[in-house]
Amino acid sequence: MKELVEYIVKALVDQPNEVVVVETEGESITILEIKVAPDDVGKVIGKEGRIANAIRTVVKAAAAKNKKRVTVEILTKDKEGGN
């Protein structure tokens, strides 16, 4: 899943070398946190969150095929470091 998200996000942003996807495995769910350059956050979220929702839909479909639950979070400046 992590590689899929990295591939999609890197195709959307202007600074693909700044893309970091952190995968955290839980008992019943996997969380994928996406960090991008501050200038690229809007490109990953999209108008009214449409691109973010599309990414979540693709990941959810791929996860369902493997009988897993996956959540995708896009970290913005105010969510990083607990601020």
PyMOL Python script that loads the backbone (N, CA, C, O; Angstrom):
from pymol import cmd

cmd.read_pdbstr("""\
ATOM      1  N   MET A   1       0.815  -1.195   0.000  1.00  0.00           N
ATOM      2  CA  MET A   1       0.000   0.000   0.000  1.00  0.00           C
ATOM      3  C   MET A   1       0.861   1.263   0.000  1.00  0.00           C
ATOM      4  O   MET A   1       0.578   2.227  -0.711  1.00  0.00           O
ATOM      5  N   LYS A   2       1.906   1.236   0.803  1.00  0.00           N
ATOM      6  CA  LYS A   2       2.772   2.408   0.925  1.00  0.00           C
ATOM      7  C   LYS A   2       3.339   2.813  -0.434  1.00  0.00           C
ATOM      8  O   LYS A   2       3.371   3.998  -0.768  1.00  0.00           O
ATOM      9  N   GLU A   3       3.778   1.851  -1.200  1.00  0.00           N
ATOM     10  CA  GLU A   3       4.369   2.136  -2.510  1.00  0.00           C
ATOM     11  C   GLU A   3       3.336   2.730  -3.459  1.00  0.00           C
ATOM     12  O   GLU A   3       3.651   3.626  -4.241  1.00  0.00           O
ATOM     13  N   LEU A   4       2.104   2.233  -3.393  1.00  0.00           N
ATOM     14  CA  LEU A   4       1.019   2.753  -4.225  1.00  0.00           C
ATOM     15  C   LEU A   4       0.767   4.226  -3.918  1.00  0.00           C
ATOM     16  O   LEU A   4       0.662   5.046  -4.831  1.00  0.00           O
ATOM     17  N   VAL A   5       0.669   4.556  -2.645  1.00  0.00           N
ATOM     18  CA  VAL A   5       0.418   5.942  -2.238  1.00  0.00           C
ATOM     19  C   VAL A   5       1.585   6.836  -2.646  1.00  0.00           C
ATOM     20  O   VAL A   5       1.374   7.936  -3.158  1.00  0.00           O
ATOM     21  N   GLU A   6       2.807   6.373  -2.423  1.00  0.00           N
ATOM     22  CA  GLU A   6       3.981   7.162  -2.820  1.00  0.00           C
ATOM     23  C   GLU A   6       3.953   7.449  -4.320  1.00  0.00           C
ATOM     24  O   GLU A   6       4.214   8.577  -4.737  1.00  0.00           O
ATOM     25  N   TYR A   7       3.645   6.454  -5.120  1.00  0.00           N
ATOM     26  CA  TYR A   7       3.608   6.609  -6.569  1.00  0.00           C
ATOM     27  C   TYR A   7       2.573   7.655  -6.992  1.00  0.00           C
ATOM     28  O   TYR A   7       2.857   8.521  -7.820  1.00  0.00           O
ATOM     29  N   ILE A   8       1.382   7.568  -6.419  1.00  0.00           N
ATOM     30  CA  ILE A   8       0.306   8.502  -6.762  1.00  0.00           C
ATOM     31  C   ILE A   8       0.677   9.924  -6.351  1.00  0.00           C
ATOM     32  O   ILE A   8       0.542  10.857  -7.142  1.00  0.00           O
ATOM     33  N   VAL A   9       1.142  10.087  -5.120  1.00  0.00           N
ATOM     34  CA  VAL A   9       1.439  11.428  -4.605  1.00  0.00           C
ATOM     35  C   VAL A   9       2.614  12.056  -5.344  1.00  0.00           C
ATOM     36  O   VAL A   9       2.578  13.245  -5.662  1.00  0.00           O
ATOM     37  N   LYS A  10       3.645  11.281  -5.617  1.00  0.00           N
ATOM     38  CA  LYS A  10       4.804  11.830  -6.336  1.00  0.00           C
ATOM     39  C   LYS A  10       4.424  12.307  -7.735  1.00  0.00           C
ATOM     40  O   LYS A  10       5.034  13.239  -8.259  1.00  0.00           O
ATOM     41  N   ALA A  11       3.426  11.676  -8.339  1.00  0.00           N
ATOM     42  CA  ALA A  11       2.970  12.102  -9.663  1.00  0.00           C
ATOM     43  C   ALA A  11       2.203  13.429  -9.598  1.00  0.00           C
ATOM     44  O   ALA A  11       2.093  14.127 -10.606  1.00  0.00           O
ATOM     45  N   LEU A  12       1.678  13.776  -8.436  1.00  0.00           N
ATOM     46  CA  LEU A  12       0.861  14.985  -8.301  1.00  0.00           C
ATOM     47  C   LEU A  12       1.650  16.239  -7.937  1.00  0.00           C
ATOM     48  O   LEU A  12       1.246  17.345  -8.294  1.00  0.00           O
ATOM     49  N   VAL A  13       2.767  16.084  -7.233  1.00  0.00           N
ATOM     50  CA  VAL A  13       3.449  17.237  -6.650  1.00  0.00           C
ATOM     51  C   VAL A  13       4.577  17.770  -7.526  1.00  0.00           C
ATOM     52  O   VAL A  13       5.036  17.103  -8.453  1.00  0.00           O
ATOM     53  N   ASP A  14       5.018  19.002  -7.208  1.00  0.00           N
ATOM     54  CA  ASP A  14       6.138  19.615  -7.917  1.00  0.00           C
ATOM     55  C   ASP A  14       7.484  19.175  -7.342  1.00  0.00           C
ATOM     56  O   ASP A  14       8.500  19.216  -8.037  1.00  0.00           O
ATOM     57  N   GLN A  15       7.495  18.756  -6.079  1.00  0.00           N
ATOM     58  CA  GLN A  15       8.733  18.350  -5.408  1.00  0.00           C
ATOM     59  C   GLN A  15       8.607  16.894  -4.931  1.00  0.00           C
ATOM     60  O   GLN A  15       8.411  16.644  -3.742  1.00  0.00           O
ATOM     61  N   PRO A  16       8.719  15.945  -5.855  1.00  0.00           N
ATOM     62  CA  PRO A  16       8.520  14.536  -5.472  1.00  0.00           C
ATOM     63  C   PRO A  16       9.562  14.011  -4.486  1.00  0.00           C
ATOM     64  O   PRO A  16       9.299  13.047  -3.767  1.00  0.00           O
ATOM     65  N   ASN A  17      10.735  14.629  -4.444  1.00  0.00           N
ATOM     66  CA  ASN A  17      11.761  14.170  -3.502  1.00  0.00           C
ATOM     67  C   ASN A  17      11.412  14.524  -2.057  1.00  0.00           C
ATOM     68  O   ASN A  17      12.042  14.014  -1.131  1.00  0.00           O
ATOM     69  N   GLU A  18      10.420  15.387  -1.852  1.00  0.00           N
ATOM     70  CA  GLU A  18       9.989  15.776  -0.506  1.00  0.00           C
ATOM     71  C   GLU A  18       8.868  14.882   0.032  1.00  0.00           C
ATOM     72  O   GLU A  18       8.458  15.029   1.183  1.00  0.00           O
ATOM     73  N   VAL A  19       8.377  13.970  -0.785  1.00  0.00           N
ATOM     74  CA  VAL A  19       7.252  13.114  -0.377  1.00  0.00           C
ATOM     75  C   VAL A  19       7.754  12.024   0.570  1.00  0.00           C
ATOM     76  O   VAL A  19       8.708  11.304   0.273  1.00  0.00           O
ATOM     77  N   VAL A  20       7.082  11.925   1.717  1.00  0.00           N
ATOM     78  CA  VAL A  20       7.383  10.878   2.689  1.00  0.00           C
ATOM     79  C   VAL A  20       6.065  10.227   3.083  1.00  0.00           C
ATOM     80  O   VAL A  20       5.116  10.910   3.468  1.00  0.00           O
ATOM     81  N   VAL A  21       6.012   8.903   2.984  1.00  0.00           N
ATOM     82  CA  VAL A  21       4.832   8.162   3.412  1.00  0.00           C
ATOM     83  C   VAL A  21       5.266   7.238   4.549  1.00  0.00           C
ATOM     84  O   VAL A  21       6.144   6.391   4.382  1.00  0.00           O
ATOM     85  N   VAL A  22       4.633   7.420   5.705  1.00  0.00           N
ATOM     86  CA  VAL A  22       4.958   6.618   6.882  1.00  0.00           C
ATOM     87  C   VAL A  22       3.813   5.636   7.110  1.00  0.00           C
ATOM     88  O   VAL A  22       2.652   6.032   7.214  1.00  0.00           O
ATOM     89  N   GLU A  23       4.152   4.360   7.185  1.00  0.00           N
ATOM     90  CA  GLU A  23       3.147   3.307   7.378  1.00  0.00           C
ATOM     91  C   GLU A  23       3.211   2.815   8.819  1.00  0.00           C
ATOM     92  O   GLU A  23       4.268   2.409   9.302  1.00  0.00           O
ATOM     93  N   THR A  24       2.059   2.856   9.503  1.00  0.00           N
ATOM     94  CA  THR A  24       1.958   2.384  10.876  1.00  0.00           C
ATOM     95  C   THR A  24       0.946   1.255  10.921  1.00  0.00           C
ATOM     96  O   THR A  24      -0.232   1.448  10.618  1.00  0.00           O
ATOM     97  N   GLU A  25       1.414   0.078  11.302  1.00  0.00           N
ATOM     98  CA  GLU A  25       0.553  -1.109  11.356  1.00  0.00           C
ATOM     99  C   GLU A  25      -0.068  -1.230  12.743  1.00  0.00           C
ATOM    100  O   GLU A  25       0.633  -1.212  13.754  1.00  0.00           O
ATOM    101  N   GLY A  26      -1.377  -1.352  12.776  1.00  0.00           N
ATOM    102  CA  GLY A  26      -2.084  -1.631  14.012  1.00  0.00           C
ATOM    103  C   GLY A  26      -2.635  -3.041  13.966  1.00  0.00           C
ATOM    104  O   GLY A  26      -2.370  -3.783  13.020  1.00  0.00           O
ATOM    105  N   GLU A  27      -3.409  -3.419  14.989  1.00  0.00           N
ATOM    106  CA  GLU A  27      -3.983  -4.764  15.023  1.00  0.00           C
ATOM    107  C   GLU A  27      -4.998  -4.970  13.909  1.00  0.00           C
ATOM    108  O   GLU A  27      -4.995  -6.000  13.236  1.00  0.00           O
ATOM    109  N   SER A  28      -5.872  -3.976  13.718  1.00  0.00           N
ATOM    110  CA  SER A  28      -6.939  -4.159  12.739  1.00  0.00           C
ATOM    111  C   SER A  28      -6.895  -3.138  11.603  1.00  0.00           C
ATOM    112  O   SER A  28      -7.698  -3.212  10.673  1.00  0.00           O
ATOM    113  N   ILE A  29      -5.960  -2.183  11.673  1.00  0.00           N
ATOM    114  CA  ILE A  29      -5.934  -1.126  10.668  1.00  0.00           C
ATOM    115  C   ILE A  29      -4.496  -0.684  10.398  1.00  0.00           C
ATOM    116  O   ILE A  29      -3.638  -0.757  11.277  1.00  0.00           O
ATOM    117  N   THR A  30      -4.251  -0.233   9.190  1.00  0.00           N
ATOM    118  CA  THR A  30      -2.959   0.335   8.818  1.00  0.00           C
ATOM    119  C   THR A  30      -3.172   1.811   8.527  1.00  0.00           C
ATOM    120  O   THR A  30      -4.110   2.177   7.819  1.00  0.00           O
ATOM    121  N   ILE A  31      -2.309   2.658   9.065  1.00  0.00           N
ATOM    122  CA  ILE A  31      -2.402   4.101   8.840  1.00  0.00           C
ATOM    123  C   ILE A  31      -1.243   4.528   7.952  1.00  0.00           C
ATOM    124  O   ILE A  31      -0.086   4.211   8.228  1.00  0.00           O
ATOM    125  N   LEU A  32      -1.564   5.246   6.889  1.00  0.00           N
ATOM    126  CA  LEU A  32      -0.558   5.802   5.993  1.00  0.00           C
ATOM    127  C   LEU A  32      -0.590   7.313   6.141  1.00  0.00           C
ATOM    128  O   LEU A  32      -1.599   7.951   5.842  1.00  0.00           O
ATOM    129  N   GLU A  33       0.521   7.887   6.604  1.00  0.00           N
ATOM    130  CA  GLU A  33       0.628   9.336   6.770  1.00  0.00           C
ATOM    131  C   GLU A  33       1.466   9.895   5.638  1.00  0.00           C
ATOM    132  O   GLU A  33       2.586   9.445   5.398  1.00  0.00           O
ATOM    133  N   ILE A  34       0.913  10.883   4.941  1.00  0.00           N
ATOM    134  CA  ILE A  34       1.598  11.504   3.810  1.00  0.00           C
ATOM    135  C   ILE A  34       2.111  12.867   4.235  1.00  0.00           C
ATOM    136  O   ILE A  34       1.360  13.697   4.748  1.00  0.00           O
ATOM    137  N   LYS A  35       3.419  13.091   4.014  1.00  0.00           N
ATOM    138  CA  LYS A  35       4.022  14.399   4.250  1.00  0.00           C
ATOM    139  C   LYS A  35       4.597  14.880   2.924  1.00  0.00           C
ATOM    140  O   LYS A  35       5.314  14.142   2.248  1.00  0.00           O
ATOM    141  N   VAL A  36       4.281  16.113   2.556  1.00  0.00           N
ATOM    142  CA  VAL A  36       4.802  16.708   1.326  1.00  0.00           C
ATOM    143  C   VAL A  36       5.328  18.101   1.646  1.00  0.00           C
ATOM    144  O   VAL A  36       5.123  18.611   2.747  1.00  0.00           O
ATOM    145  N   ALA A  37       6.008  18.713   0.680  1.00  0.00           N
ATOM    146  CA  ALA A  37       6.492  20.083   0.844  1.00  0.00           C
ATOM    147  C   ALA A  37       5.287  20.999   1.079  1.00  0.00           C
ATOM    148  O   ALA A  37       4.210  20.749   0.537  1.00  0.00           O
ATOM    149  N   PRO A  38       5.455  22.051   1.877  1.00  0.00           N
ATOM    150  CA  PRO A  38       4.331  22.955   2.180  1.00  0.00           C
ATOM    151  C   PRO A  38       3.620  23.491   0.936  1.00  0.00           C
ATOM    152  O   PRO A  38       2.401  23.661   0.947  1.00  0.00           O
ATOM    153  N   ASP A  39       4.364  23.755  -0.125  1.00  0.00           N
ATOM    154  CA  ASP A  39       3.751  24.281  -1.349  1.00  0.00           C
ATOM    155  C   ASP A  39       2.916  23.234  -2.089  1.00  0.00           C
ATOM    156  O   ASP A  39       2.094  23.588  -2.934  1.00  0.00           O
ATOM    157  N   ASP A  40       3.113  21.972  -1.787  1.00  0.00           N
ATOM    158  CA  ASP A  40       2.427  20.899  -2.503  1.00  0.00           C
ATOM    159  C   ASP A  40       1.200  20.352  -1.778  1.00  0.00           C
ATOM    160  O   ASP A  40       0.486  19.512  -2.324  1.00  0.00           O
ATOM    161  N   VAL A  41       0.949  20.816  -0.562  1.00  0.00           N
ATOM    162  CA  VAL A  41      -0.174  20.280   0.219  1.00  0.00           C
ATOM    163  C   VAL A  41      -1.492  20.467  -0.526  1.00  0.00           C
ATOM    164  O   VAL A  41      -2.314  19.552  -0.565  1.00  0.00           O
ATOM    165  N   GLY A  42      -1.699  21.629  -1.111  1.00  0.00           N
ATOM    166  CA  GLY A  42      -2.935  21.895  -1.840  1.00  0.00           C
ATOM    167  C   GLY A  42      -3.125  20.980  -3.036  1.00  0.00           C
ATOM    168  O   GLY A  42      -4.252  20.616  -3.372  1.00  0.00           O
ATOM    169  N   LYS A  43      -2.029  20.608  -3.678  1.00  0.00           N
ATOM    170  CA  LYS A  43      -2.113  19.712  -4.837  1.00  0.00           C
ATOM    171  C   LYS A  43      -2.543  18.309  -4.424  1.00  0.00           C
ATOM    172  O   LYS A  43      -3.218  17.614  -5.184  1.00  0.00           O
ATOM    173  N   VAL A  44      -2.155  17.897  -3.234  1.00  0.00           N
ATOM    174  CA  VAL A  44      -2.506  16.557  -2.756  1.00  0.00           C
ATOM    175  C   VAL A  44      -3.940  16.532  -2.212  1.00  0.00           C
ATOM    176  O   VAL A  44      -4.638  15.526  -2.336  1.00  0.00           O
ATOM    177  N   ILE A  45      -4.368  17.633  -1.619  1.00  0.00           N
ATOM    178  CA  ILE A  45      -5.731  17.691  -1.077  1.00  0.00           C
ATOM    179  C   ILE A  45      -6.741  17.991  -2.180  1.00  0.00           C
ATOM    180  O   ILE A  45      -7.792  17.353  -2.241  1.00  0.00           O
ATOM    181  N   GLY A  46      -6.442  18.945  -3.046  1.00  0.00           N
ATOM    182  CA  GLY A  46      -7.347  19.290  -4.144  1.00  0.00           C
ATOM    183  C   GLY A  46      -8.495  20.167  -3.693  1.00  0.00           C
ATOM    184  O   GLY A  46      -8.690  20.394  -2.499  1.00  0.00           O
ATOM    185  N   LYS A  47      -9.254  20.659  -4.660  1.00  0.00           N
ATOM    186  CA  LYS A  47     -10.415  21.502  -4.344  1.00  0.00           C
ATOM    187  C   LYS A  47     -11.451  20.676  -3.601  1.00  0.00           C
ATOM    188  O   LYS A  47     -11.858  19.603  -4.045  1.00  0.00           O
ATOM    189  N   GLU A  48     -11.867  21.205  -2.461  1.00  0.00           N
ATOM    190  CA  GLU A  48     -12.859  20.547  -1.606  1.00  0.00           C
ATOM    191  C   GLU A  48     -12.451  19.125  -1.221  1.00  0.00           C
ATOM    192  O   GLU A  48     -13.307  18.294  -0.918  1.00  0.00           O
ATOM    193  N   GLY A  49     -11.145  18.845  -1.234  1.00  0.00           N
ATOM    194  CA  GLY A  49     -10.643  17.537  -0.818  1.00  0.00           C
ATOM    195  C   GLY A  49     -10.871  16.422  -1.819  1.00  0.00           C
ATOM    196  O   GLY A  49     -10.809  15.245  -1.464  1.00  0.00           O
ATOM    197  N   ARG A  50     -11.135  16.782  -3.070  1.00  0.00           N
ATOM    198  CA  ARG A  50     -11.468  15.757  -4.067  1.00  0.00           C
ATOM    199  C   ARG A  50     -10.305  14.823  -4.357  1.00  0.00           C
ATOM    200  O   ARG A  50     -10.504  13.613  -4.461  1.00  0.00           O
ATOM    201  N   ILE A  51      -9.102  15.354  -4.488  1.00  0.00           N
ATOM    202  CA  ILE A  51      -7.951  14.491  -4.790  1.00  0.00           C
ATOM    203  C   ILE A  51      -7.641  13.590  -3.594  1.00  0.00           C
ATOM    204  O   ILE A  51      -7.356  12.404  -3.756  1.00  0.00           O
ATOM    205  N   ALA A  52      -7.700  14.168  -2.389  1.00  0.00           N
ATOM    206  CA  ALA A  52      -7.469  13.362  -1.185  1.00  0.00           C
ATOM    207  C   ALA A  52      -8.486  12.230  -1.095  1.00  0.00           C
ATOM    208  O   ALA A  52      -8.129  11.099  -0.765  1.00  0.00           O
ATOM    209  N   ASN A  53      -9.738  12.525  -1.382  1.00  0.00           N
ATOM    210  CA  ASN A  53     -10.779  11.484  -1.354  1.00  0.00           C
ATOM    211  C   ASN A  53     -10.544  10.432  -2.431  1.00  0.00           C
ATOM    212  O   ASN A  53     -10.790   9.247  -2.207  1.00  0.00           O
ATOM    213  N   ALA A  54     -10.074  10.855  -3.587  1.00  0.00           N
ATOM    214  CA  ALA A  54      -9.777   9.898  -4.654  1.00  0.00           C
ATOM    215  C   ALA A  54      -8.642   8.962  -4.243  1.00  0.00           C
ATOM    216  O   ALA A  54      -8.705   7.758  -4.489  1.00  0.00           O
ATOM    217  N   ILE A  55      -7.603   9.520  -3.618  1.00  0.00           N
ATOM    218  CA  ILE A  55      -6.491   8.689  -3.133  1.00  0.00           C
ATOM    219  C   ILE A  55      -7.013   7.683  -2.109  1.00  0.00           C
ATOM    220  O   ILE A  55      -6.666   6.503  -2.156  1.00  0.00           O
ATOM    221  N   ARG A  56      -7.847   8.157  -1.186  1.00  0.00           N
ATOM    222  CA  ARG A  56      -8.401   7.258  -0.164  1.00  0.00           C
ATOM    223  C   ARG A  56      -9.250   6.159  -0.790  1.00  0.00           C
ATOM    224  O   ARG A  56      -9.215   5.015  -0.337  1.00  0.00           O
ATOM    225  N   THR A  57     -10.011   6.495  -1.826  1.00  0.00           N
ATOM    226  CA  THR A  57     -10.859   5.506  -2.494  1.00  0.00           C
ATOM    227  C   THR A  57     -10.021   4.418  -3.162  1.00  0.00           C
ATOM    228  O   THR A  57     -10.330   3.232  -3.051  1.00  0.00           O
ATOM    229  N   VAL A  58      -8.955   4.830  -3.856  1.00  0.00           N
ATOM    230  CA  VAL A  58      -8.085   3.853  -4.521  1.00  0.00           C
ATOM    231  C   VAL A  58      -7.427   2.942  -3.489  1.00  0.00           C
ATOM    232  O   VAL A  58      -7.373   1.726  -3.674  1.00  0.00           O
ATOM    233  N   VAL A  59      -6.925   3.530  -2.404  1.00  0.00           N
ATOM    234  CA  VAL A  59      -6.265   2.734  -1.364  1.00  0.00           C
ATOM    235  C   VAL A  59      -7.262   1.797  -0.685  1.00  0.00           C
ATOM    236  O   VAL A  59      -6.941   0.646  -0.389  1.00  0.00           O
ATOM    237  N   LYS A  60      -8.468   2.296  -0.444  1.00  0.00           N
ATOM    238  CA  LYS A  60      -9.491   1.460   0.188  1.00  0.00           C
ATOM    239  C   LYS A  60      -9.835   0.259  -0.696  1.00  0.00           C
ATOM    240  O   LYS A  60     -10.007  -0.852  -0.195  1.00  0.00           O
ATOM    241  N   ALA A  61      -9.934   0.480  -1.996  1.00  0.00           N
ATOM    242  CA  ALA A  61     -10.233  -0.616  -2.925  1.00  0.00           C
ATOM    243  C   ALA A  61      -9.100  -1.631  -2.951  1.00  0.00           C
ATOM    244  O   ALA A  61      -9.347  -2.837  -2.938  1.00  0.00           O
ATOM    245  N   ALA A  62      -7.871  -1.157  -2.986  1.00  0.00           N
ATOM    246  CA  ALA A  62      -6.718  -2.067  -2.989  1.00  0.00           C
ATOM    247  C   ALA A  62      -6.630  -2.834  -1.668  1.00  0.00           C
ATOM    248  O   ALA A  62      -6.290  -4.016  -1.653  1.00  0.00           O
ATOM    249  N   ALA A  63      -6.936  -2.159  -0.569  1.00  0.00           N
ATOM    250  CA  ALA A  63      -6.880  -2.803   0.748  1.00  0.00           C
ATOM    251  C   ALA A  63      -7.986  -3.852   0.875  1.00  0.00           C
ATOM    252  O   ALA A  63      -7.767  -4.916   1.454  1.00  0.00           O
ATOM    253  N   ALA A  64      -9.162  -3.559   0.341  1.00  0.00           N
ATOM    254  CA  ALA A  64     -10.276  -4.507   0.425  1.00  0.00           C
ATOM    255  C   ALA A  64      -9.942  -5.800  -0.306  1.00  0.00           C
ATOM    256  O   ALA A  64     -10.348  -6.884   0.114  1.00  0.00           O
ATOM    257  N   LYS A  65      -9.209  -5.679  -1.388  1.00  0.00           N
ATOM    258  CA  LYS A  65      -8.795  -6.866  -2.136  1.00  0.00           C
ATOM    259  C   LYS A  65      -7.923  -7.776  -1.267  1.00  0.00           C
ATOM    260  O   LYS A  65      -7.963  -9.000  -1.392  1.00  0.00           O
ATOM    261  N   ASN A  66      -7.129  -7.150  -0.377  1.00  0.00           N
ATOM    262  CA  ASN A  66      -6.261  -7.904   0.531  1.00  0.00           C
ATOM    263  C   ASN A  66      -6.907  -8.134   1.895  1.00  0.00           C
ATOM    264  O   ASN A  66      -6.252  -8.602   2.827  1.00  0.00           O
ATOM    265  N   LYS A  67      -8.197  -7.802   2.010  1.00  0.00           N
ATOM    266  CA  LYS A  67      -8.941  -7.947   3.266  1.00  0.00           C
ATOM    267  C   LYS A  67      -8.276  -7.199   4.421  1.00  0.00           C
ATOM    268  O   LYS A  67      -8.108  -7.741   5.513  1.00  0.00           O
ATOM    269  N   LYS A  68      -7.901  -5.943   4.160  1.00  0.00           N
ATOM    270  CA  LYS A  68      -7.291  -5.097   5.182  1.00  0.00           C
ATOM    271  C   LYS A  68      -8.029  -3.777   5.245  1.00  0.00           C
ATOM    272  O   LYS A  68      -8.753  -3.415   4.318  1.00  0.00           O
ATOM    273  N   ARG A  69      -7.843  -3.055   6.347  1.00  0.00           N
ATOM    274  CA  ARG A  69      -8.382  -1.705   6.492  1.00  0.00           C
ATOM    275  C   ARG A  69      -7.211  -0.734   6.516  1.00  0.00           C
ATOM    276  O   ARG A  69      -6.251  -0.916   7.265  1.00  0.00           O
ATOM    277  N   VAL A  70      -7.302   0.289   5.693  1.00  0.00           N
ATOM    278  CA  VAL A  70      -6.223   1.271   5.601  1.00  0.00           C
ATOM    279  C   VAL A  70      -6.820   2.670   5.672  1.00  0.00           C
ATOM    280  O   VAL A  70      -7.823   2.963   5.022  1.00  0.00           O
ATOM    281  N   THR A  71      -6.190   3.528   6.469  1.00  0.00           N
ATOM    282  CA  THR A  71      -6.573   4.931   6.570  1.00  0.00           C
ATOM    283  C   THR A  71      -5.435   5.763   6.013  1.00  0.00           C
ATOM    284  O   THR A  71      -4.267   5.495   6.291  1.00  0.00           O
ATOM    285  N   VAL A  72      -5.778   6.781   5.221  1.00  0.00           N
ATOM    286  CA  VAL A  72      -4.777   7.682   4.655  1.00  0.00           C
ATOM    287  C   VAL A  72      -4.959   9.053   5.283  1.00  0.00           C
ATOM    288  O   VAL A  72      -6.055   9.613   5.269  1.00  0.00           O
ATOM    289  N   GLU A  73      -3.866   9.594   5.840  1.00  0.00           N
ATOM    290  CA  GLU A  73      -3.888  10.925   6.439  1.00  0.00           C
ATOM    291  C   GLU A  73      -2.863  11.798   5.734  1.00  0.00           C
ATOM    292  O   GLU A  73      -1.743  11.364   5.464  1.00  0.00           O
ATOM    293  N   ILE A  74      -3.255  13.023   5.441  1.00  0.00           N
ATOM    294  CA  ILE A  74      -2.338  13.985   4.840  1.00  0.00           C
ATOM    295  C   ILE A  74      -1.970  14.982   5.929  1.00  0.00           C
ATOM    296  O   ILE A  74      -2.816  15.725   6.427  1.00  0.00           O
ATOM    297  N   LEU A  75      -0.696  14.983   6.286  1.00  0.00           N
ATOM    298  CA  LEU A  75      -0.240  15.850   7.361  1.00  0.00           C
ATOM    299  C   LEU A  75       0.071  17.236   6.817  1.00  0.00           C
ATOM    300  O   LEU A  75       0.863  17.394   5.888  1.00  0.00           O
ATOM    301  N   THR A  76      -0.564  18.231   7.411  1.00  0.00           N
ATOM    302  CA  THR A  76      -0.279  19.621   7.063  1.00  0.00           C
ATOM    303  C   THR A  76       0.593  20.213   8.154  1.00  0.00           C
ATOM    304  O   THR A  76       0.851  19.563   9.167  1.00  0.00           O
ATOM    305  N   LYS A  77       1.039  21.420   7.958  1.00  0.00           N
ATOM    306  CA  LYS A  77       1.974  22.052   8.887  1.00  0.00           C
ATOM    307  C   LYS A  77       1.430  22.072  10.310  1.00  0.00           C
ATOM    308  O   LYS A  77       2.184  21.841  11.255  1.00  0.00           O
ATOM    309  N   ASP A  78       0.115  22.345  10.487  1.00  0.00           N
ATOM    310  CA  ASP A  78      -0.449  22.420  11.837  1.00  0.00           C
ATOM    311  C   ASP A  78      -0.631  21.053  12.493  1.00  0.00           C
ATOM    312  O   ASP A  78      -0.830  20.986  13.706  1.00  0.00           O
ATOM    313  N   LYS A  79      -0.570  19.955  11.725  1.00  0.00           N
ATOM    314  CA  LYS A  79      -0.711  18.620  12.313  1.00  0.00           C
ATOM    315  C   LYS A  79       0.641  17.980  12.618  1.00  0.00           C
ATOM    316  O   LYS A  79       0.705  17.027  13.395  1.00  0.00           O
ATOM    317  N   GLU A  80       1.712  18.480  12.030  1.00  0.00           N
ATOM    318  CA  GLU A  80       3.027  17.897  12.271  1.00  0.00           C
ATOM    319  C   GLU A  80       3.516  18.277  13.659  1.00  0.00           C
ATOM    320  O   GLU A  80       3.312  19.401  14.118  1.00  0.00           O
ATOM    321  N   GLY A  81       4.158  17.338  14.314  1.00  0.00           N
ATOM    322  CA  GLY A  81       4.758  17.602  15.613  1.00  0.00           C
ATOM    323  C   GLY A  81       3.773  17.916  16.713  1.00  0.00           C
ATOM    324  O   GLY A  81       4.160  18.451  17.752  1.00  0.00           O
ATOM    325  N   GLY A  82       2.502  17.595  16.507  1.00  0.00           N
ATOM    326  CA  GLY A  82       1.510  17.801  17.541  1.00  0.00           C
ATOM    327  C   GLY A  82       1.033  19.231  17.665  1.00  0.00           C
ATOM    328  O   GLY A  82       0.310  19.541  18.612  1.00  0.00           O
ATOM    329  N   ASN A  83       1.395  20.101  16.774  1.00  0.00           N
ATOM    330  CA  ASN A  83       0.956  21.513  16.850  1.00  0.00           C
ATOM    331  C   ASN A  83      -0.284  21.746  16.031  1.00  0.00           C
ATOM    332  O   ASN A  83      -0.789  22.868  15.981  1.00  0.00           O
TER     333      ASN A  83
END
""", "prot")
cmd.dss("prot")
cmd.show_as("cartoon", "prot")
cmd.util.cbc("prot")
cmd.orient("prot")
